[in-house]
């Protein structure tokens, strides 16, 4: 079951929601209860034994780490 990122147009907050079906019919925002959610493009992280394939280092420019430049809080 995949976890998707959603943005609520009512409270302007982002949430990760476990989607139990490929035919997602909507769910309520866990913060405000609104059903005005839309799926967001999300990145994923993977770990590989030995550290190979860790991906590019963050340079602070959009798309260098997947979150820089998006306004979403993250750390390195």
mmCIF file as gemmi writes it, N, C-alpha and C atoms, coordinates in Angstrom:
data_model
loop_
_atom_site.group_PDB
_atom_site.id
_atom_site.type_symbol
_atom_site.label_atom_id
_atom_site.label_alt_id
_atom_site.label_comp_id
_atom_site.label_asym_id
_atom_site.label_entity_id
_atom_site.label_seq_id
_atom_site.pdbx_PDB_ins_code
_atom_site.Cartn_x
_atom_site.Cartn_y
_atom_site.Cartn_z
_atom_site.occupancy
_atom_site.B_iso_or_equiv
_atom_site.pdbx_formal_charge
_atom_site.auth_seq_id
_atom_site.auth_asym_id
_atom_site.pdbx_PDB_model_num
ATOM 1 N N . UNK Axp A 1 ? 0.846 -1.175 0 1 0 ? 1 A 1
ATOM 2 C CA . UNK Axp A 1 ? 0 0 0 1 0 ? 1 A 1
ATOM 3 C C . UNK Axp A 1 ? 0.889 1.236 0 1 0 ? 1 A 1
ATOM 4 N N . UNK Axp A 2 ? 0.752 2.072 -0.993 1 0 ? 2 A 1
ATOM 5 C CA . UNK Axp A 2 ? 1.614 3.248 -1.08 1 0 ? 2 A 1
ATOM 6 C C . UNK Axp A 2 ? 1.175 4.373 -0.148 1 0 ? 2 A 1
ATOM 7 N N . UNK Axp A 3 ? 2.135 5.184 0.231 1 0 ? 3 A 1
ATOM 8 C CA . UNK Axp A 3 ? 1.869 6.391 0.994 1 0 ? 3 A 1
ATOM 9 C C . UNK Axp A 3 ? 2.035 7.556 0.034 1 0 ? 3 A 1
ATOM 10 N N . UNK Axp A 4 ? 1.027 8.406 -0.034 1 0 ? 4 A 1
ATOM 11 C CA . UNK Axp A 4 ? 1.064 9.559 -0.918 1 0 ? 4 A 1
ATOM 12 C C . UNK Axp A 4 ? 1.113 10.839 -0.1 1 0 ? 4 A 1
ATOM 13 N N . UNK Axp A 5 ? 1.683 11.874 -0.689 1 0 ? 5 A 1
ATOM 14 C CA . UNK Axp A 5 ? 1.66 13.191 -0.079 1 0 ? 5 A 1
ATOM 15 C C . UNK Axp A 5 ? 0.479 13.949 -0.665 1 0 ? 5 A 1
ATOM 16 N N . UNK Axp A 6 ? -0.261 14.633 0.207 1 0 ? 6 A 1
ATOM 17 C CA . UNK Axp A 6 ? -1.407 15.421 -0.201 1 0 ? 6 A 1
ATOM 18 C C . UNK Axp A 6 ? -1.274 16.827 0.346 1 0 ? 6 A 1
ATOM 19 N N . UNK Axp A 7 ? -1.866 17.777 -0.363 1 0 ? 7 A 1
ATOM 20 C CA . UNK Axp A 7 ? -1.929 19.161 0.097 1 0 ? 7 A 1
ATOM 21 C C . UNK Axp A 7 ? -3.396 19.51 0.277 1 0 ? 7 A 1
ATOM 22 N N . UNK Axp A 8 ? -3.736 20.096 1.419 1 0 ? 8 A 1
ATOM 23 C CA . UNK Axp A 8 ? -5.111 20.495 1.7 1 0 ? 8 A 1
ATOM 24 C C . UNK Axp A 8 ? -5.3 21.939 1.273 1 0 ? 8 A 1
ATOM 25 N N . UNK Axp A 9 ? -6.262 22.164 0.385 1 0 ? 9 A 1
ATOM 26 C CA . UNK Axp A 9 ? -6.542 23.525 -0.074 1 0 ? 9 A 1
ATOM 27 C C . UNK Axp A 9 ? -7.276 24.343 0.979 1 0 ? 9 A 1
ATOM 28 N N . UNK Axp A 10 ? -7.863 23.691 1.969 1 0 ? 10 A 1
ATOM 29 C CA . UNK Axp A 10 ? -8.591 24.411 3.016 1 0 ? 10 A 1
ATOM 30 C C . UNK Axp A 10 ? -7.651 24.975 4.082 1 0 ? 10 A 1
ATOM 31 N N . UNK Axp A 11 ? -6.761 24.124 4.632 1 0 ? 11 A 1
ATOM 32 C CA . UNK Axp A 11 ? -5.873 24.589 5.711 1 0 ? 11 A 1
ATOM 33 C C . UNK Axp A 11 ? -4.442 24.822 5.249 1 0 ? 11 A 1
ATOM 34 N N . UNK Axp A 12 ? -4.153 24.527 3.961 1 0 ? 12 A 1
ATOM 35 C CA . UNK Axp A 12 ? -2.825 24.763 3.374 1 0 ? 12 A 1
ATOM 36 C C . UNK Axp A 12 ? -1.728 23.908 4.006 1 0 ? 12 A 1
ATOM 37 N N . UNK Axp A 13 ? -2.075 22.755 4.577 1 0 ? 13 A 1
ATOM 38 C CA . UNK Axp A 13 ? -1.069 21.884 5.178 1 0 ? 13 A 1
ATOM 39 C C . UNK Axp A 13 ? -0.859 20.649 4.329 1 0 ? 13 A 1
ATOM 40 N N . UNK Axp A 14 ? 0.328 20.058 4.439 1 0 ? 14 A 1
ATOM 41 C CA . UNK Axp A 14 ? 0.666 18.842 3.72 1 0 ? 14 A 1
ATOM 42 C C . UNK Axp A 14 ? 0.57 17.646 4.662 1 0 ? 14 A 1
ATOM 43 N N . UNK Axp A 15 ? 0.188 16.498 4.106 1 0 ? 15 A 1
ATOM 44 C CA . UNK Axp A 15 ? 0.052 15.275 4.886 1 0 ? 15 A 1
ATOM 45 C C . UNK Axp A 15 ? 0.496 14.088 4.057 1 0 ? 15 A 1
ATOM 46 N N . UNK Axp A 16 ? 0.967 13.057 4.737 1 0 ? 16 A 1
ATOM 47 C CA . UNK Axp A 16 ? 1.239 11.775 4.095 1 0 ? 16 A 1
ATOM 48 C C . UNK Axp A 16 ? 0.11 10.84 4.499 1 0 ? 16 A 1
ATOM 49 N N . UNK Axp A 17 ? -0.534 10.21 3.507 1 0 ? 17 A 1
ATOM 50 C CA . UNK Axp A 17 ? -1.689 9.362 3.776 1 0 ? 17 A 1
ATOM 51 C C . UNK Axp A 17 ? -1.491 8.017 3.105 1 0 ? 17 A 1
ATOM 52 N N . UNK Axp A 18 ? -1.719 6.95 3.853 1 0 ? 18 A 1
ATOM 53 C CA . UNK Axp A 18 ? -1.658 5.594 3.339 1 0 ? 18 A 1
ATOM 54 C C . UNK Axp A 18 ? -2.898 5.355 2.489 1 0 ? 18 A 1
ATOM 55 N N . UNK Axp A 19 ? -2.7 5.004 1.227 1 0 ? 19 A 1
ATOM 56 C CA . UNK Axp A 19 ? -3.814 4.771 0.305 1 0 ? 19 A 1
ATOM 57 C C . UNK Axp A 19 ? -3.973 3.264 0.15 1 0 ? 19 A 1
ATOM 58 N N . UNK Axp A 20 ? -5.117 2.75 0.551 1 0 ? 20 A 1
ATOM 59 C CA . UNK Axp A 20 ? -5.352 1.313 0.571 1 0 ? 20 A 1
ATOM 60 C C . UNK Axp A 20 ? -5.85 0.758 -0.751 1 0 ? 20 A 1
ATOM 61 N N . UNK Axp A 21 ? -6.126 1.607 -1.72 1 0 ? 21 A 1
ATOM 62 C CA . UNK Axp A 21 ? -6.664 1.14 -2.994 1 0 ? 21 A 1
ATOM 63 C C . UNK Axp A 21 ? -6.099 1.987 -4.117 1 0 ? 21 A 1
ATOM 64 N N . UNK Axp A 22 ? -5.936 1.383 -5.284 1 0 ? 22 A 1
ATOM 65 C CA . UNK Axp A 22 ? -5.476 2.154 -6.442 1 0 ? 22 A 1
ATOM 66 C C . UNK Axp A 22 ? -6.579 3.086 -6.934 1 0 ? 22 A 1
ATOM 67 N N . UNK Axp A 23 ? -7.799 2.839 -6.501 1 0 ? 23 A 1
ATOM 68 C CA . UNK Axp A 23 ? -8.932 3.683 -6.889 1 0 ? 23 A 1
ATOM 69 C C . UNK Axp A 23 ? -9.279 4.619 -5.747 1 0 ? 23 A 1
ATOM 70 N N . UNK Axp A 24 ? -8.365 5.526 -5.425 1 0 ? 24 A 1
ATOM 71 C CA . UNK Axp A 24 ? -8.55 6.462 -4.323 1 0 ? 24 A 1
ATOM 72 C C . UNK Axp A 24 ? -9.752 7.352 -4.594 1 0 ? 24 A 1
ATOM 73 N N . UNK Axp A 25 ? -10.686 7.358 -3.671 1 0 ? 25 A 1
ATOM 74 C CA . UNK Axp A 25 ? -11.918 8.145 -3.82 1 0 ? 25 A 1
ATOM 75 C C . UNK Axp A 25 ? -11.907 9.386 -2.942 1 0 ? 25 A 1
ATOM 76 N N . UNK Axp A 26 ? -10.826 9.612 -2.242 1 0 ? 26 A 1
ATOM 77 C CA . UNK Axp A 26 ? -10.737 10.781 -1.378 1 0 ? 26 A 1
ATOM 78 C C . UNK Axp A 26 ? -10.769 10.39 0.085 1 0 ? 26 A 1
ATOM 79 N N . UNK Axp A 27 ? -10.25 11.249 0.901 1 0 ? 27 A 1
ATOM 80 C CA . UNK Axp A 27 ? -10.238 11.069 2.341 1 0 ? 27 A 1
ATOM 81 C C . UNK Axp A 27 ? -10.219 12.45 2.966 1 0 ? 27 A 1
ATOM 82 N N . UNK Axp A 28 ? -10.449 12.523 4.235 1 0 ? 28 A 1
ATOM 83 C CA . UNK Axp A 28 ? -10.452 13.812 4.921 1 0 ? 28 A 1
ATOM 84 C C . UNK Axp A 28 ? -9.036 14.202 5.342 1 0 ? 28 A 1
ATOM 85 N N . UNK Axp A 29 ? -8.782 15.498 5.38 1 0 ? 29 A 1
ATOM 86 C CA . UNK Axp A 29 ? -7.504 16.02 5.857 1 0 ? 29 A 1
ATOM 87 C C . UNK Axp A 29 ? -7.366 15.667 7.333 1 0 ? 29 A 1
ATOM 88 N N . UNK Axp A 30 ? -6.229 15.09 7.739 1 0 ? 30 A 1
ATOM 89 C CA . UNK Axp A 30 ? -6.055 14.736 9.148 1 0 ? 30 A 1
ATOM 90 C C . UNK Axp A 30 ? -5.918 15.956 10.061 1 0 ? 30 A 1
ATOM 91 N N . UNK Axp A 31 ? -5.714 17.152 9.476 1 0 ? 31 A 1
ATOM 92 C CA . UNK Axp A 31 ? -5.538 18.364 10.274 1 0 ? 31 A 1
ATOM 93 C C . UNK Axp A 31 ? -6.847 19.118 10.484 1 0 ? 31 A 1
ATOM 94 N N . UNK Axp A 32 ? -7.658 19.248 9.409 1 0 ? 32 A 1
ATOM 95 C CA . UNK Axp A 32 ? -8.871 20.067 9.52 1 0 ? 32 A 1
ATOM 96 C C . UNK Axp A 32 ? -10.154 19.341 9.137 1 0 ? 32 A 1
ATOM 97 N N . UNK Axp A 33 ? -10.044 18.15 8.547 1 0 ? 33 A 1
ATOM 98 C CA . UNK Axp A 33 ? -11.23 17.386 8.183 1 0 ? 33 A 1
ATOM 99 C C . UNK Axp A 33 ? -11.786 17.692 6.798 1 0 ? 33 A 1
ATOM 100 N N . UNK Axp A 34 ? -11.222 18.657 6.11 1 0 ? 34 A 1
ATOM 101 C CA . UNK Axp A 34 ? -11.689 18.998 4.765 1 0 ? 34 A 1
ATOM 102 C C . UNK Axp A 34 ? -11.406 17.86 3.79 1 0 ? 34 A 1
ATOM 103 N N . UNK Axp A 35 ? -12.211 17.741 2.751 1 0 ? 35 A 1
ATOM 104 C CA . UNK Axp A 35 ? -11.962 16.744 1.702 1 0 ? 35 A 1
ATOM 105 C C . UNK Axp A 35 ? -11.354 17.399 0.464 1 0 ? 35 A 1
ATOM 106 N N . UNK Axp A 36 ? -10.897 18.626 0.593 1 0 ? 36 A 1
ATOM 107 C CA . UNK Axp A 36 ? -10.278 19.345 -0.528 1 0 ? 36 A 1
ATOM 108 C C . UNK Axp A 36 ? -8.782 19.046 -0.589 1 0 ? 36 A 1
ATOM 109 N N . UNK Axp A 37 ? -8.453 17.768 -0.781 1 0 ? 37 A 1
ATOM 110 C CA . UNK Axp A 37 ? -7.063 17.339 -0.874 1 0 ? 37 A 1
ATOM 111 C C . UNK Axp A 37 ? -6.679 17.083 -2.322 1 0 ? 37 A 1
ATOM 112 N N . UNK Axp A 38 ? -5.414 17.357 -2.631 1 0 ? 38 A 1
ATOM 113 C CA . UNK Axp A 38 ? -4.907 17.003 -3.958 1 0 ? 38 A 1
ATOM 114 C C . UNK Axp A 38 ? -3.547 16.351 -3.778 1 0 ? 38 A 1
ATOM 115 N N . UNK Axp A 39 ? -3.293 15.348 -4.645 1 0 ? 39 A 1
ATOM 116 C CA . UNK Axp A 39 ? -2.023 14.634 -4.569 1 0 ? 39 A 1
ATOM 117 C C . UNK Axp A 39 ? -0.897 15.557 -4.996 1 0 ? 39 A 1
ATOM 118 N N . UNK Axp A 40 ? 0.219 15.438 -4.311 1 0 ? 40 A 1
ATOM 119 C CA . UNK Axp A 40 ? 1.414 16.199 -4.621 1 0 ? 40 A 1
ATOM 120 C C . UNK Axp A 40 ? 2.442 15.266 -5.233 1 0 ? 40 A 1
ATOM 121 N N . UNK Axp A 41 ? 3.302 15.806 -6.054 1 0 ? 41 A 1
ATOM 122 C CA . UNK Axp A 41 ? 4.435 15.043 -6.559 1 0 ? 41 A 1
ATOM 123 C C . UNK Axp A 41 ? 5.378 14.83 -5.39 1 0 ? 41 A 1
ATOM 124 N N . UNK Axp A 42 ? 5.786 13.616 -5.153 1 0 ? 42 A 1
ATOM 125 C CA . UNK Axp A 42 ? 6.663 13.364 -4.013 1 0 ? 42 A 1
ATOM 126 C C . UNK Axp A 42 ? 7.893 12.588 -4.449 1 0 ? 42 A 1
ATOM 127 N N . UNK Axp A 43 ? 8.947 12.773 -3.673 1 0 ? 43 A 1
ATOM 128 C CA . UNK Axp A 43 ? 10.185 12.052 -3.914 1 0 ? 43 A 1
ATOM 129 C C . UNK Axp A 43 ? 10.261 10.891 -2.939 1 0 ? 43 A 1
ATOM 130 N N . UNK Axp A 44 ? 11.137 9.97 -3.18 1 0 ? 44 A 1
ATOM 131 C CA . UNK Axp A 44 ? 11.301 8.861 -2.265 1 0 ? 44 A 1
ATOM 132 C C . UNK Axp A 44 ? 12.771 8.677 -1.958 1 0 ? 44 A 1
ATOM 133 N N . UNK Axp A 45 ? 13.021 8.015 -0.861 1 0 ? 45 A 1
ATOM 134 C CA . UNK Axp A 45 ? 14.396 7.733 -0.468 1 0 ? 45 A 1
ATOM 135 C C . UNK Axp A 45 ? 14.586 6.229 -0.424 1 0 ? 45 A 1
ATOM 136 N N . UNK Axp A 46 ? 15.762 5.788 -0.796 1 0 ? 46 A 1
ATOM 137 C CA . UNK Axp A 46 ? 16.081 4.368 -0.749 1 0 ? 46 A 1
ATOM 138 C C . UNK Axp A 46 ? 17.48 4.227 -0.183 1 0 ? 46 A 1
ATOM 139 N N . UNK Axp A 47 ? 17.686 3.172 0.541 1 0 ? 47 A 1
ATOM 140 C CA . UNK Axp A 47 ? 19.036 2.92 1.045 1 0 ? 47 A 1
ATOM 141 C C . UNK Axp A 47 ? 19.568 1.649 0.404 1 0 ? 47 A 1
ATOM 142 N N . UNK Axp A 48 ? 20.848 1.687 0.151 1 0 ? 48 A 1
ATOM 143 C CA . UNK Axp A 48 ? 21.514 0.569 -0.502 1 0 ? 48 A 1
ATOM 144 C C . UNK Axp A 48 ? 22.679 0.147 0.383 1 0 ? 48 A 1
ATOM 145 N N . UNK Axp A 49 ? 22.83 -1.141 0.635 1 0 ? 49 A 1
ATOM 146 C CA . UNK Axp A 49 ? 23.971 -1.585 1.453 1 0 ? 49 A 1
ATOM 147 C C . UNK Axp A 49 ? 25.291 -1.04 0.906 1 0 ? 49 A 1
ATOM 148 N N . UNK Axp A 50 ? 26.115 -0.531 1.785 1 0 ? 50 A 1
ATOM 149 C CA . UNK Axp A 50 ? 27.395 0.014 1.368 1 0 ? 50 A 1
ATOM 150 C C . UNK Axp A 50 ? 27.335 1.483 1.003 1 0 ? 50 A 1
ATOM 151 N N . UNK Axp A 51 ? 26.14 2.078 1.012 1 0 ? 51 A 1
ATOM 152 C CA . UNK Axp A 51 ? 26.004 3.498 0.753 1 0 ? 51 A 1
ATOM 153 C C . UNK Axp A 51 ? 26.009 3.882 -0.71 1 0 ? 51 A 1
ATOM 154 N N . UNK Axp A 52 ? 26.146 2.934 -1.614 1 0 ? 52 A 1
ATOM 155 C CA . UNK Axp A 52 ? 26.156 3.271 -3.039 1 0 ? 52 A 1
ATOM 156 C C . UNK Axp A 52 ? 24.778 3.752 -3.465 1 0 ? 52 A 1
ATOM 157 N N . UNK Axp A 53 ? 24.754 4.678 -4.372 1 0 ? 53 A 1
ATOM 158 C CA . UNK Axp A 53 ? 23.481 5.16 -4.908 1 0 ? 53 A 1
ATOM 159 C C . UNK Axp A 53 ? 22.742 6.077 -3.968 1 0 ? 53 A 1
ATOM 160 N N . UNK Axp A 54 ? 23.468 6.772 -3.105 1 0 ? 54 A 1
ATOM 161 C CA . UNK Axp A 54 ? 22.82 7.657 -2.136 1 0 ? 54 A 1
ATOM 162 C C . UNK Axp A 54 ? 22.202 8.866 -2.803 1 0 ? 54 A 1
ATOM 163 N N . UNK Axp A 55 ? 22.529 9.132 -4.036 1 0 ? 55 A 1
ATOM 164 C CA . UNK Axp A 55 ? 21.949 10.273 -4.733 1 0 ? 55 A 1
ATOM 165 C C . UNK Axp A 55 ? 22.822 11.498 -4.597 1 0 ? 55 A 1
ATOM 166 N N . UNK Axp A 56 ? 22.446 12.559 -5.283 1 0 ? 56 A 1
ATOM 167 C CA . UNK Axp A 56 ? 23.268 13.76 -5.266 1 0 ? 56 A 1
ATOM 168 C C . UNK Axp A 56 ? 23.194 14.458 -3.912 1 0 ? 56 A 1
ATOM 169 N N . UNK Axp A 57 ? 24.267 15.121 -3.571 1 0 ? 57 A 1
ATOM 170 C CA . UNK Axp A 57 ? 24.281 15.896 -2.337 1 0 ? 57 A 1
ATOM 171 C C . UNK Axp A 57 ? 23.475 17.168 -2.531 1 0 ? 57 A 1
ATOM 172 N N . UNK Axp A 58 ? 22.966 17.693 -1.452 1 0 ? 58 A 1
ATOM 173 C CA . UNK Axp A 58 ? 22.175 18.921 -1.529 1 0 ? 58 A 1
ATOM 174 C C . UNK Axp A 58 ? 23.096 20.11 -1.76 1 0 ? 58 A 1
ATOM 175 N N . UNK Axp A 59 ? 22.761 20.916 -2.732 1 0 ? 59 A 1
ATOM 176 C CA . UNK Axp A 59 ? 23.525 22.131 -2.998 1 0 ? 59 A 1
ATOM 177 C C . UNK Axp A 59 ? 22.727 23.37 -2.647 1 0 ? 59 A 1
ATOM 178 N N . UNK Axp A 60 ? 21.464 23.173 -2.212 1 0 ? 60 A 1
ATOM 179 C CA . UNK Axp A 60 ? 20.606 24.306 -1.881 1 0 ? 60 A 1
ATOM 180 C C . UNK Axp A 60 ? 19.809 24.821 -3.061 1 0 ? 60 A 1
ATOM 181 N N . UNK Axp A 61 ? 20.038 24.27 -4.235 1 0 ? 61 A 1
ATOM 182 C CA . UNK Axp A 61 ? 19.267 24.693 -5.399 1 0 ? 61 A 1
ATOM 183 C C . UNK Axp A 61 ? 18.141 23.697 -5.647 1 0 ? 61 A 1
ATOM 184 N N . UNK Axp A 62 ? 17.014 24.174 -6.186 1 0 ? 62 A 1
ATOM 185 C CA . UNK Axp A 62 ? 15.893 23.267 -6.432 1 0 ? 62 A 1
ATOM 186 C C . UNK Axp A 62 ? 16.326 22.05 -7.24 1 0 ? 62 A 1
ATOM 187 N N . UNK Axp A 63 ? 15.827 20.918 -6.877 1 0 ? 63 A 1
ATOM 188 C CA . UNK Axp A 63 ? 16.027 19.604 -7.492 1 0 ? 63 A 1
ATOM 189 C C . UNK Axp A 63 ? 17.356 18.954 -7.144 1 0 ? 63 A 1
ATOM 190 N N . UNK Axp A 64 ? 18.234 19.612 -6.373 1 0 ? 64 A 1
ATOM 191 C CA . UNK Axp A 64 ? 19.493 18.961 -6.04 1 0 ? 64 A 1
ATOM 192 C C . UNK Axp A 64 ? 19.289 17.836 -5.032 1 0 ? 64 A 1
ATOM 193 N N . UNK Axp A 65 ? 18.343 17.988 -4.12 1 0 ? 65 A 1
ATOM 194 C CA . UNK Axp A 65 ? 18.08 16.906 -3.173 1 0 ? 65 A 1
ATOM 195 C C . UNK Axp A 65 ? 16.615 16.49 -3.211 1 0 ? 65 A 1
ATOM 196 N N . UNK Axp A 66 ? 15.804 17.163 -3.981 1 0 ? 66 A 1
ATOM 197 C CA . UNK Axp A 66 ? 14.392 16.825 -4.069 1 0 ? 66 A 1
ATOM 198 C C . UNK Axp A 66 ? 13.513 17.69 -3.199 1 0 ? 66 A 1
ATOM 199 N N . UNK Axp A 67 ? 14.079 18.34 -2.172 1 0 ? 67 A 1
ATOM 200 C CA . UNK Axp A 67 ? 13.276 19.197 -1.302 1 0 ? 67 A 1
ATOM 201 C C . UNK Axp A 67 ? 13.739 20.644 -1.284 1 0 ? 67 A 1
ATOM 202 N N . UNK Axp A 68 ? 15.031 20.901 -1.533 1 0 ? 68 A 1
ATOM 203 C CA . UNK Axp A 68 ? 15.507 22.274 -1.529 1 0 ? 68 A 1
ATOM 204 C C . UNK Axp A 68 ? 14.786 23.092 -2.584 1 0 ? 68 A 1
ATOM 205 N N . UNK Axp A 69 ? 14.352 24.254 -2.193 1 0 ? 69 A 1
ATOM 206 C CA . UNK Axp A 69 ? 13.66 25.141 -3.117 1 0 ? 69 A 1
ATOM 207 C C . UNK Axp A 69 ? 12.163 24.901 -3.162 1 0 ? 69 A 1
ATOM 208 N N . UNK Axp A 70 ? 11.657 23.879 -2.44 1 0 ? 70 A 1
ATOM 209 C CA . UNK Axp A 70 ? 10.215 23.612 -2.455 1 0 ? 70 A 1
ATOM 210 C C . UNK Axp A 70 ? 9.487 24.322 -1.343 1 0 ? 70 A 1
ATOM 211 N N . UNK Axp A 71 ? 10.223 24.828 -0.344 1 0 ? 71 A 1
ATOM 212 C CA . UNK Axp A 71 ? 9.605 25.466 0.805 1 0 ? 71 A 1
ATOM 213 C C . UNK Axp A 71 ? 9.245 24.479 1.899 1 0 ? 71 A 1
ATOM 214 N N . UNK Axp A 72 ? 9.469 23.19 1.664 1 0 ? 72 A 1
ATOM 215 C CA . UNK Axp A 72 ? 9.174 22.18 2.684 1 0 ? 72 A 1
ATOM 216 C C . UNK Axp A 72 ? 10.372 22.059 3.63 1 0 ? 72 A 1
ATOM 217 N N . UNK Axp A 73 ? 10.084 21.956 4.913 1 0 ? 73 A 1
ATOM 218 C CA . UNK Axp A 73 ? 11.143 21.83 5.897 1 0 ? 73 A 1
ATOM 219 C C . UNK Axp A 73 ? 11.868 20.507 5.734 1 0 ? 73 A 1
ATOM 220 N N . UNK Axp A 74 ? 13.189 20.55 5.817 1 0 ? 74 A 1
ATOM 221 C CA . UNK Axp A 74 ? 14.003 19.35 5.754 1 0 ? 74 A 1
ATOM 222 C C . UNK Axp A 74 ? 15.377 19.647 6.293 1 0 ? 74 A 1
ATOM 223 N N . UNK Axp A 75 ? 16.147 18.617 6.535 1 0 ? 75 A 1
ATOM 224 C CA . UNK Axp A 75 ? 17.505 18.826 7.031 1 0 ? 75 A 1
ATOM 225 C C . UNK Axp A 75 ? 18.445 17.887 6.284 1 0 ? 75 A 1
ATOM 226 N N . UNK Axp A 76 ? 19.707 18.173 6.389 1 0 ? 76 A 1
ATOM 227 C CA . UNK Axp A 76 ? 20.716 17.366 5.69 1 0 ? 76 A 1
ATOM 228 C C . UNK Axp A 76 ? 21.723 16.83 6.657 1 0 ? 76 A 1
